Structure formats: C-alpha cells, structure tokens
Amino acid sequence: MNQGRLWCVVNPSVGLPLFLGAVAITSLVVHFAVLSNSDWFTAFIQGGG
C-alpha cells in the first residue's frame, strides 16, 4: 500500500467511513447540480415527459 503510513495517524475505523461519506456527499451534490441545470429533467419532473 502506497499510503500505508496514513493509518498511523488516522484510525481506519474513523478514516474509512469519513472518506466514503465524503465521496457519497460529493456524488449527490454533483448529481443534483447537473440534474437541476438540465432542461429535460425539469420538464420531466413537472410532467412534461
């Protein structure tokens, strides 16, 4: 593992959930931004099909 010394500073039981949570939140924010700025998604939500 290239970054194995990181776990000497941060416990894996704390670091991994924080990392995965940050990835999930970032993904949700990006998807929300893309879908809210697209024309077809707004029309679909409002029933325009």
C-alpha positions as CSV (number, residue, x, y, z in Angstrom):
1,M,0.0,0.0,0.0
2,N,1.5,3.3,-1.1
3,Q,-0.2,5.4,1.7
4,G,0.1,2.8,4.5
5,R,1.6,5.3,6.9
6,L,-1.6,7.3,6.9
7,W,-3.2,4.8,9.2
8,C,-0.5,5.5,11.8
9,V,-2.2,9.0,12.2
10,V,-5.9,8.2,11.4
11,N,-7.6,5.1,12.7
12,P,-9.1,3.1,9.8
13,S,-12.4,2.7,11.7
14,V,-12.7,6.6,11.6
15,G,-11.0,7.4,8.4
16,L,-12.7,5.0,6.0
17,P,-16.3,6.0,7.0
18,L,-15.3,9.7,6.7
19,F,-13.8,9.1,3.3
20,L,-16.7,7.1,2.0
21,G,-19.2,9.6,3.4
22,A,-17.3,12.4,1.7
23,V,-17.4,10.5,-1.6
24,A,-21.2,9.9,-1.3
25,I,-21.9,13.5,-0.4
26,T,-19.8,14.8,-3.3
27,S,-21.6,12.5,-5.7
28,L,-25.0,13.6,-4.5
29,V,-24.1,17.3,-4.8
30,V,-22.7,16.8,-8.3
31,H,-25.7,14.8,-9.5
32,F,-28.1,17.4,-8.0
33,A,-26.2,20.2,-9.7
34,V,-26.2,18.5,-13.1
35,L,-29.9,17.5,-12.9
36,S,-31.1,20.9,-11.7
37,N,-29.3,22.7,-14.5
38,S,-30.6,20.4,-17.3
39,D,-33.7,21.3,-19.3
40,W,-35.1,17.8,-19.8
41,F,-35.0,16.8,-16.1
42,T,-37.0,19.9,-15.0
43,A,-39.6,19.2,-17.7
44,F,-39.8,15.5,-16.7
45,I,-40.3,16.3,-13.0
46,Q,-43.1,18.7,-13.9
47,G,-44.8,16.1,-16.1
48,G,-43.8,17.3,-19.5
49,G,-42.2,13.9,-20.4
